[in-house]
């Protein structure tokens, strides 16, 4: 056999060619898997076992190629809308937005919408990175971020915003919003900013003041940062998701992440309020107990029915498992080294929401105007899965509460986001209650803010 000598530059070229070929084959294989799985239907009786206060968790699964089933973003056809329960009606409060993700209602009734998307990220060239890009593009999440907050105003109270105004622009993937007095706070992907606001303004022109830096960096895997004010208005609580699925990049890049931070308004100093929360997003104060609650997106690649996303109360100093375990002491054997000391103290969350539902939005019912079924509990916007077959989420649900605790199974509030062919007309994200008690829902694929309200009674007209 003839021996071929190669210098270093030749070896480098061959390595580049080999890597390029592997990448092309991987993309082709991924495309094939997506196209096959997009046309597969499966029984989903096991999904409900992972929902509720006492979920039944199956054994973990592993596969060479993880499940990828993406509902292709197709938008809403004319005269088709999401479906609300009997006795309620659905309408478009605002249309023609640019990837609306989060909603905040001002005291005067104006509705603020964060039009936002992920900040630019470096191309890591990995198979997972390529798969993620392909998934985002198909799901309608690959558009550049508008980096603005838009104000919607319904001046005549007919459920449709007549005024649409740019409230703030030039932000950096904004998400959470909070008003305390005349101070308006915005959570960018990397920092919390403060602006002066006067009631009734349709645009803020005052300069930004940085309150606190938030964990970010080039990776910034889970980039959305939400905020909520403490009851005494002295602190902000900020959600910060993990920088990975299950710490595959090492724990050094997870500093200050997978947590809810407590930030002092007077100084900007922060501390970890609760940790082990893989990707917390929506937050709300439960009205009976005064406890802070959040919804959390759990880890992937353990099978169709692991691990359920969840809704939970958040205790000061508590640890909720990530990355070492889930739902208490269920150890994730992929994470090395193990941390038995943390696993033994991991708190199981209060309520499972089903696996891969991407539960993001959270709002407390005001108990006044919607039907009695929704008088006490929390609304949750489920953005929908990209790695489960059949899909999960793609709807807004309601979790009933009794005496400050979850009770019973969830109730569907807004459905119909998927077409019969498996495409996504829209994807619900943020939810909020407006001043009249209607439920607002941000739809980042349909580029719409939907509003759910009681059906108006027809007016009877007497004739002589």
Secondary structure, DSSP 8 states (H G I E B T S, - for coil): -------HHHHHHHHHHHHHHHHHHHHHHHHHHHHHHTT-----TTGGGGEETT---------SS---B---B----TT---EE-TTEEEEEEE-S-SSEEEEEE-TTS-EEEEE-----------HHHHHHHHHHHHTT--S----EEEEEE-SSSSSS--EEEEEE-S-SS---EEEETTEEEEE-SSEEEEEE--TT-S---S--EEEEE-S-TTT-SS----EEE-TTSSEEEEEE--SSSSSTT-GGGGTT-SEEEEEETTT--EEEEEE--TTEEEEEE-TTT--EEEEE----SS-TT-SEEEEEE--TT-B--TTTEETTTEE-TTSSS--HHHHTT----SEEEEET--EEEEEE--SSSS-GGGSSEEEEEE---SB-SS----EEEEEEEETTEE-S--EEEEE--B-TTS-BS--EEEEEE-TTS-EEEEETTTTEEEEEEE----------
